[in-house]
């Protein structure tokens, strides 16, 4: 029996032919007419992200993906439909990878040339896009390369240009401008014509005939996505205000008329701005000014709208000569200059310094530090303009109290530990340029041009990369107290405020916040 085992294995090689090894070599040899494509180059994170966005835009341009099926190809499967849509989004052919890449490159949001000079640690962030380089996109003449151009309200396009150019800065200003623009868009809103299927039904159709659904998916959400993806990443204040508006739309009664819907939404936006921003700033000023005493030397950084109002109110109540203010500023934005000018016009004694001189005044004169905030994280850390963490660290090392003034609608439910994962990139040319620090006032145009020409060709220098970060994160350990409309609280109480004040966390938040 043991001798019969070897013959049993013999038929297997015999079934393949006479010579197994020569046949395997012949199978490995490719046909003469076979063309092997070259290997695809390795893409960076930013390039992969742009390609993914381009593919999504190509699908949307082809008819809405799987749901918007459309004509052509009667017996084809789902995958074939996706390929057809991709082909239609491009120049039209059924072409291979090259045509798809061309379509993706055309449909992708254009990126500033400075993207190639970004640091690898920050390549995951949305790159800065200069509106001067993409005038057609920002003007609304050609929004992308798709055939179906999104028709935005002129106010939406105007606000997007202001966001991108930096005309509107600051968390409160950006959120207010967004809500005012939505008010204008809602006032001009016209519902779509009812479909034939809904006219034949007694109940009045489905989602496509619901004013709430149409407002959300055709008016509000596309505008917010345009501002965020094309113009500038949204702030926490904008995100929370947008969430509130979506909740307000969803809370409307389905049977309301269009005019009633418009009136309620416009009044709701007015109430939100008045109560969560204007009244909140007045309460913050009342709580913060109570900490200012005669002889104080108050230091602030940059230009915060709520800190400015607080200092102005304190000067009116206590007298402009009872305290002194030191404004610390930094390039490239130099926002503190406008604040110093307004405080000096109000009769307050001011001192203006740059960030590199902070240590000399901090340990000699300063008694209190008031700072603004772009957002409050749920762990008590503060997201604000870049350089705020340096000011708070220096104050902590000199045992000087740091009070951060922030409205509760800027609280985020995120926990952030550093400034790399989530941040925003500014214009790198502002860091290189010297004229941004002069604004044509302290020097002639010829002098600015001569100074800027030193690094004017920085993009052609292979060993030079420019980084312009807009925000940094201040740990809660550096903050003595957070001044909100609810009072002065420790940084550890931010989670409590998030639970009590965030409207999307409770079922009755919409009615309760009004």
C-alpha positions in Angstrom: 0.0 0.0 0.0 2.9 2.4 0.7 4.2 1.7 -2.8 1.0 2.8 -4.5 1.1 6.4 -3.1 3.7 7.8 -5.5 1.9 6.7 -8.7 -1.3 8.5 -7.4 0.5 11.9 -7.6 1.7 11.3 -11.1 -1.5 12.3 -13.1 -1.5 15.9 -11.7 1.6 17.0 -13.7 0.5 14.9 -16.6 -2.8 16.8 -16.9 -0.9 20.1 -17.5 1.0 18.7 -20.5 4.3 17.1 -21.2 6.6 19.8 -19.7 5.3 21.7 -16.8 8.2 24.2 -16.5 8.3 25.3 -20.1 4.5 25.8 -20.1 4.8 28.0 -17.0 7.4 30.2 -18.7 5.3 30.6 -21.7 2.3 31.7 -19.6 4.5 34.3 -17.9 5.6 35.8 -21.1 3.2 38.7 -22.0 1.8 39.0 -25.5 3.6 41.1 -28.0 0.6 43.6 -28.4 0.2 44.1 -24.7 1.0 47.6 -23.5 1.9 47.8 -19.8 1.0 51.2 -18.4 3.6 53.0 -16.3 3.2 53.1 -12.5 1.1 56.0 -11.2 3.1 58.6 -9.3 2.7 58.7 -5.6 0.4 61.5 -4.6 0.7 63.7 -1.5 -2.1 64.2 1.0 -3.2 67.5 -0.5 -3.2 66.0 -4.0 -5.3 63.0 -2.9 -7.7 65.3 -1.2 -8.1 67.5 -4.2 -8.6 64.4 -6.4 -11.4 63.1 -4.1 -13.1 66.4 -4.1 -12.9 66.5 -7.9 -14.4 63.0 -8.1 -17.3 64.1 -5.9 -17.9 67.2 -8.0 -17.8 65.1 -11.2 -20.4 62.7 -9.8 -22.7 65.6 -8.8 -22.2 67.2 -12.2 -23.2 64.0 -13.9 -26.7 64.0 -12.5 -26.5 63.4 -8.7 -24.8 60.1 -8.5 -26.9 56.9 -8.2 -30.2 58.6 -7.4 -30.1 60.9 -10.4 -29.8 58.0 -12.9 -30.8 59.7 -16.1 -30.8 58.3 -19.6 -28.4 56.3 -21.6 -27.1 52.7 -21.2 -30.4 50.8 -20.5 -28.9 47.5 -19.5 -25.9 48.7 -17.5 -25.2 48.2 -13.9 -24.5 50.7 -11.1 -20.8 50.8 -11.7 -21.3 51.5 -15.4 -23.6 54.4 -14.5 -20.9 56.0 -12.3 -18.3 55.7 -15.1 -20.7 57.3 -17.5 -21.3 60.2 -15.1 -17.6 60.6 -14.7 -17.1 60.7 -18.5 -19.9 63.3 -18.9 -18.3 65.5 -16.3 -15.1 65.6 -18.3 -14.7 66.6 -22.0 -17.2 64.0 -23.0 -15.4 60.8 -24.1 -15.3 57.4 -22.6 -11.6 57.9 -22.3 -9.4 56.1 -19.8 -7.4 57.4 -16.9 -6.0 60.4 -18.6 -9.5 61.8 -19.4 -10.7 61.1 -15.9 -7.7 62.9 -14.5 -8.3 65.9 -16.8 -11.9 66.0 -15.7 -10.9 65.8 -12.0 -8.3 68.5 -12.4 -10.9 70.7 -14.1 -13.6 70.1 -11.5 -11.4 70.3 -8.4 -11.3 73.6 -6.6 -8.3 75.4 -7.8 -5.4 75.7 -5.3 -3.0 78.5 -5.0 0.5 77.9 -6.3 1.8 78.3 -2.7 0.4 74.8 -2.0 3.5 73.3 -3.5 5.5 75.1 -0.9 3.5 74.0 2.2 5.2 72.1 5.0 4.4 68.4 5.3 3.1 68.8 8.8 0.4 71.1 7.6 -0.4 69.7 4.2 -3.7 68.2 5.6 -5.0 71.8 6.1 -7.1 73.6 3.5 -4.6 75.7 1.6 -5.0 79.4 1.2 -6.7 80.5 -2.0 -6.0 84.1 -3.1 -9.2 85.5 -4.7 -7.0 87.5 -7.1 -5.9 84.3 -8.7 -9.5 82.9 -9.0 -11.6 85.9 -9.9 -14.0 83.9 -12.0 -14.7 81.4 -9.2 -15.2 84.0 -6.5 -17.3 86.2 -8.8 -19.8 83.4 -9.5 -19.2 83.5 -13.3 -17.9 80.0 -13.3 -18.2 78.0 -10.1 -16.2 74.9 -11.0 -16.0 73.0 -14.3 -19.4 71.2 -14.1 -22.1 71.8 -16.6 -24.7 72.5 -13.9 -23.6 75.8 -12.4 -24.9 76.4 -8.9 -27.0 79.6 -8.9 -26.1 81.5 -5.7 -27.7 84.6 -4.4 -25.5 87.7 -5.1 -25.3 88.3 -1.4 -23.7 84.9 -0.9 -21.1 85.6 -3.5 -20.4 89.0 -2.1 -19.9 87.6 1.4 -17.7 84.8 0.1 -15.4 87.4 -1.5 -15.2 89.3 1.8 -14.4 86.2 3.7 -11.6 85.2 1.2 -10.1 88.7 1.0 -10.1 89.2 4.8 -12.4 92.2 4.7 -14.5 90.5 7.4 -12.4 89.1 10.3 -13.3 88.0 13.8 -15.6 85.3 15.1 -18.5 87.7 15.9 -18.2 89.7 12.7 -18.1 86.5 10.5 -21.1 84.9 12.3 -23.1 88.1 12.1 -22.4 88.6 8.4 -23.4 85.1 7.7 -26.7 85.3 9.5 -27.5 88.7 7.9 -26.8 87.3 4.5 -29.1 84.3 5.2 -31.8 86.8 6.2 -31.5 88.5 2.9 -31.5 85.2 1.0 -34.6 84.1 2.9 -36.4 87.3 2.2 -35.8 86.8 -1.5 -36.6 83.1 -1.4 -39.1 81.8 -4.0 -40.3 78.1 -3.6 -40.0 75.8 -6.6 -43.0 75.1 -8.7 -45.0 72.1 -7.4 -44.4 68.8 -9.2 -47.1 67.0 -11.1 -47.1 64.1 -8.8 -47.7 66.3 -5.8 -50.6 68.1 -7.5 -52.4 64.8 -8.0 -52.1 63.8 -4.4 -54.3 65.0 -1.7 -51.6 65.4 1.0 -49.3 67.6 -1.1 -46.3 65.5 -2.1 -43.1 64.5 -0.5 -39.8 66.1 0.5 -39.4 67.8 -2.8 -42.5 69.9 -2.1 -41.6 70.7 1.6 -40.4 74.3 2.0 -38.2 73.3 4.9 -36.4 70.6 2.9 -36.0 73.0 -0.1 -34.6 75.8 2.1 -32.2 73.5 3.8 -30.9 71.6 0.8 -31.1 74.1 -2.0 -30.5 77.5 -0.2 -28.8 77.3 3.2 -26.6 74.3 2.9 -25.1 75.0 -0.5 -24.3 78.6 0.5 -22.5 77.4 3.7 -20.6 74.8 1.7 -19.5 77.4 -0.8 -18.2 79.7 1.9 -16.4 76.9 3.6 -14.8 75.0 0.7 -14.3 77.9 -1.8 -13.6 80.9 0.3 -12.4 80.2 3.9 -12.9 77.5 6.5 -15.7 78.4 8.8 -15.1 79.4 12.4 -16.7 77.7 15.4 -19.0 80.6 15.8 -20.2 80.3 12.2 -20.6 76.5 12.7 -22.8 76.9 15.8 -24.9 79.6 14.3 -25.4 77.5 11.2 -26.5 74.6 13.3 -28.9 76.8 15.1 -30.4 78.0 11.8 -30.8 74.4 10.5 -32.6 73.5 13.7 -34.9 76.5 13.3 -35.8 75.5 9.8 -36.4 71.9 10.9 -38.7 73.1 13.8 -41.1 74.9 11.4 -44.6 73.6 10.9 -45.0 71.8 7.5 -48.3 73.5 6.9 -47.0 77.1 7.2 -47.2 79.3 4.2 -44.0 80.6 2.6 -44.5 84.1 3.9 -45.0 82.8 7.4 -41.8 80.8 7.1 -39.8 83.8 5.9 -41.1 86.0 8.8 -40.4 83.4 11.5 -36.9 82.7 10.2 -36.0 86.3 9.9 -37.2 87.0 13.4 -35.4 84.0 14.7 -32.1 85.2 13.3 -32.6 88.6 14.7 -33.3 87.1 18.2 -30.2 84.9 18.0 -27.9 87.8 17.1 -29.4 90.0 19.7 -29.4 87.5 22.6 -26.4 85.3 21.9 -24.0 88.1 20.6 -25.1 91.6 21.5 -26.7 91.0 24.9 -23.9 88.5 25.7 -21.3 91.2 25.0 -23.0 93.7 27.3 -23.1 91.1 30.1 -19.4 90.2 29.5 -18.5 93.9 29.7 -20.3 94.2 33.0 -18.6 91.2 34.5 -15.2 92.1 33.1 -15.1 95.8 34.0 -15.8 94.9 37.7 -12.3 93.5 37.8 -10.7 96.7 36.7 -9.5 99.0 39.6 -7.7 102.3 39.7 -4.1 102.2 38.7 -4.4 99.0 36.7 -2.2 98.4 33.7 -4.2 96.2 31.4 -2.6 94.2 28.5 -4.5 92.9 25.5 -3.4 91.2 22.4 -4.5 91.9 18.8 -8.0 93.3 18.4 -11.0 91.5 20.0 -14.4 93.2 19.5 -15.7 92.2 23.0 -12.5 93.3 24.7 -12.7 96.6 22.9 -16.3 97.2 24.1 -15.3 96.1 27.6 -12.4 98.7 27.8 -14.6 101.4 26.3 -17.3 100.8 28.9 -14.8 100.7 31.7 -13.4 104.0 30.6 -16.9 105.6 30.6 -17.8 104.2 34.0 -14.6 104.6 35.9 -12.9 107.4 34.0 -10.4 107.1 31.1 -7.5 108.3 33.4 -8.0 105.6 36.0 -6.2 102.8 34.1 -3.7 102.3 31.3 -3.8 99.9 28.3 -0.9 98.1 26.6 -1.8 96.7 23.2 0.5 93.9 21.9 0.5 93.3 18.2 2.2 91.0 15.7 2.7 90.6 12.0 1.4 89.9 9.5 -2.1 91.2 10.2 -1.2 93.9 12.8 -4.8 94.1 13.9 -3.9 96.0 17.1 -3.2 99.2 15.4 -6.9 99.9 14.7 -7.7 99.1 18.3 -5.0 101.5 19.6 -6.3 104.3 17.4 -9.9 103.9 18.7 -8.9 103.6 22.3 -6.7 106.7 22.0 -9.5 108.7 20.4 -11.6 107.7 23.5 -9.1 109.4 25.7 -7.5 106.3 27.2 -3.7 106.3 27.7 -2.3 103.5 25.5 1.0 101.9 24.7 1.6 99.9 21.5 4.3 97.2 21.3 5.0 94.2 19.2 5.1 90.7 20.5 8.9 90.5 20.7 8.9 93.2 23.4 6.3 91.4 25.5 8.6 90.2 28.3 9.9 93.7 29.0 6.5 95.1 29.9 4.9 92.0 31.3 7.1 91.6 34.3 7.4 95.4 35.1 4.0 97.0 34.6 1.1 94.7 33.7 -1.4 93.9 36.4 -4.1 92.1 34.3 -4.4 90.5 30.9 -7.7 90.5 28.9 -7.8 88.3 25.8 -10.4 87.5 23.2 -11.2 84.0 21.8 -12.2 82.4 18.6 -13.5 79.3 20.3 -13.6 77.5 23.6 -12.9 73.8 23.6 -14.8 71.5 25.9 -11.7 70.9 28.0 -11.2 74.6 28.7 -8.5 75.3 26.2 -8.8 78.5 24.2 -8.5 78.8 20.4 -7.5 82.3 19.4 -5.3 84.3 17.0 -1.7 83.0 16.8 0.4 84.5 19.5 -2.2 84.3 22.3 -0.6 81.3 23.8 2.7 83.2 24.1 1.0 86.0 25.9 -0.8 83.7 28.3 2.4 81.7 29.0 4.3 84.9 29.8 1.5 86.1 32.1 1.4 82.8 33.9 5.2 82.8 34.5 4.8 86.3 36.1 1.7 85.4 38.2 -0.5 87.8 36.3 -4.2 86.9 36.0 -5.4 86.1 32.5 -9.1 86.7 31.7 -10.5 85.4 28.4 -13.7 87.1 27.2 -15.8 84.8 25.1 -19.5 84.3 24.4 -21.1 80.9 25.1 -22.1 80.4 21.5 -18.4 80.0 20.6 -18.1 76.8 22.8 -17.1 73.7 20.8 -17.8 70.1 21.9 -14.3 69.1 20.5 -11.2 68.5 22.6 -8.1 69.8 21.0 -4.6 69.3 22.4 -2.4 71.1 19.9 -2.5 73.6 17.0 -1.4 71.3 14.2 -4.4 68.9 13.7 -7.0 71.7 13.4 -5.9 75.1 12.2 -6.1 77.5 9.3 -3.5 78.7 6.9 -3.3 82.4 5.9 -1.7 84.1 2.9 2.0 83.2 2.8 2.7 86.4 0.9 1.7 88.4 3.9 4.6 86.9 5.8 7.1 87.7 3.1 5.7 91.1 2.2 6.9 94.2 4.1 4.2 96.4 2.7 1.5 94.7 4.7 3.2 96.1 7.8 3.2 99.6 6.3 -0.1 99.8 4.5 1.4 102.6 2.4 1.5 105.0 5.3 4.9 104.8 6.8 6.8 104.4 3.5 6.4 105.1 -0.1 5.3 102.6 -2.7 8.8 102.5 -4.2 10.3 101.6 -0.8 7.7 98.8 -0.2 8.4 97.4 -3.7 12.2 97.4 -3.1 11.8 95.6 0.3 9.3 93.1 -1.1 11.7 92.2 -4.0 14.2 90.6 -1.6 12.0 87.5 -1.2 9.6 88.3 -4.0 10.5 85.1 -5.8 10.3 82.8 -2.8 8.3 80.2 -4.7 11.3 79.7 -6.9 13.6 79.0 -4.0 13.6 75.2 -3.5 15.0 75.3 0.0 12.5 77.9 1.3 9.0 77.2 2.7 6.7 79.8 4.2 4.1 79.0 6.9 1.3 81.4 7.9 -0.8 80.0 10.7 -3.8 82.0 11.9 -4.6 80.3 15.3 -3.0 78.7 18.2 -4.3 76.8 21.3 -3.9 78.1 24.8 -4.0 75.4 27.5 -6.6 75.8 30.3 -3.8 75.9 32.9 -2.7 79.4 31.6 -6.2 80.8 31.9 -7.3 82.3 35.3 -10.9 82.8 34.4 -13.3 82.9 31.4 -15.6 85.9 31.2 -19.0 84.9 29.7 -22.5 86.3 29.8 -23.1 83.7 32.6 -20.3 85.2 34.8 -16.6 84.7 35.4 -16.0 81.0 35.5 -13.0 78.7 35.7 -11.8 77.0 32.6 -12.9 73.6 34.0 -16.6 74.7 33.8 -16.6 75.0 30.0 -18.1 71.5 29.8 -21.0 72.6 32.0 -21.6 75.6 29.8 -21.6 73.4 26.8 -24.3 71.2 28.3 -26.4 74.1 29.4 -26.1 76.6 26.5 -25.6 74.5 23.4 -29.0 74.4 21.6 -28.5 71.2 19.6 -28.1 69.1 22.7 -31.7 69.4 23.9 -35.0 68.8 22.3 -36.5 72.1 23.4 -33.4 74.2 22.7 -34.9 76.1 19.9 -37.8 77.4 21.9 -35.8 77.8 25.1 -33.1 79.9 23.4 -35.6 82.4 22.2 
